[in-house]
C-alpha cells in the first residue's frame, strides 16, 4: 500500500513540486502578518511571493519556462525597489532544476543569469555600511553551490541510467546466450536421435531378416531374434520419447495430438469452405494402406494448395480436390479457376518448394503451374510403399 502511494506521488510532478515550494509561502506568513517591510505592505509582499513561487509548480514539467518566469519576477522586483523576501529562494530552485535536468550549456546560462541578479541585488540593496563585495561573494557562493549541486545530480542520474541500460543489455545478452546454448543442445540431441534411430532400426532389420530365414529351420533362434527385435524396439521407442521430450521442452503448442492424414481431407475441405472458398472433394479408387508420414504428406500438399488459392485465387474462385488411389500410389490434385497464375506474389512464400520436399522424402513428385484455360493446378503422386518409388 505504501509502495503504491509512493509511486502515485512520484508520478504527479506538479503536485510534488508544489509540496516543495509550499514552505517558501509559509516563511512569508510572519513577515506579511507583521505589516510588511521596507515600506511595502504585507499583502503586496504576499502577492509577490505568489508570483515567485507559483512557477515552481511546473519547474520539472517546463523547467526553462518556469525559471524564466521566476527570473523576470525577480528583475521586476529589483526595478520596483521592493526588498528581498524569503520567496526569492525560488530562483535558486529554478537554477537547480535547469542544471539537473537540462544540458550543461543551459545550466551554465541559468547560472550566469542568477549571478547577474546576485550582482544587482548586492549593489542595489546593500547599503548602510554593509560591504557590497562581501554580499556579492556570499550570494555568488550560493549560486555556485546550487549550480554544482544540480550538475552533480545530473551526472548521478546519467550514471544510474547507464547502469540500468547496462543491466538491461546484459540481461538481453544472457537470454541470447541461453537461447544459443539451447539451440546447440537441441542440435546435439537431434544428432543423437538420428544415431539412436539408425542403430536400432539397423539391428531390427538384421534380426528380422535372420528370423525370417531361421523360422522354418530353427524356431529357437527365430524366437530369440524376435525377442531381440522387441527389446530393441522398446529401447529405441524409449530413447526417442526421451529425446523428443527434451526437444519439445518449452513448446507452447499443447499436448501431443495425432497427425492428420487422408481421412481428414474432408474436414479440411469443410474448414476451407467455411472460410469462403467453394471447394469440392472427389475420391476415386480403393483406399490402400499407407504410412502416417505419407498420409501427412498428402494432407499438407492439399492444405498448402488450398491456402494458395485462398490467398491468390481472387474473390470468385472455386477449387476442386481430386484424390485417386492407384496401384501402389496416391495421386492428389487441386484445381482452381482463380487468378493465382497472374497474382503478384509477396516474395515470402515457400509453399511449392515445401510440397516438393515433402513428396521427395517418399519418392514422390509434385507438379504445379497455371492451367491452359485459366486458374492454377497442383498435382502430386506419393508412393505408398518403398518398392514403388517414382
Secondary structure, 3 states (H helix, E strand, C coil): CHHHHHHHHHHCHHHHHHHHHHHHHHHHHHHHHCCCECCECHHHHHHHHHHHHHHHHHCCCCHHHHHHHHHHHHHHHHHCCCCCCHHHHHHHHHHHHHHHHCCHHHHHHHHHHHHHHHHHHHHHHCCCCCCHHHHHHHHHHHHHHHHHHHHHHHHHHHHHHHHHHHHHHHHHHHHHHHHHHHHHHHHHHHHHHHHHHHHHHHHHHHHHHHHHHHCCCCHHHHHHHHHHHHHHHHHHHHHHHHHHHHHCCCCCCCCCCCCCCHHHHHHHHHHHHHCCCEEEEEEECCCCCCCHHHHHHHHHHHHHHHHHHHHHCCCCCEEEEEEEEECCEEEEEEEECCCCCCCCCCCCCCHHHHHHHHHHHCCCEEEEEECCCCCEEEEEEEECCHHHCC
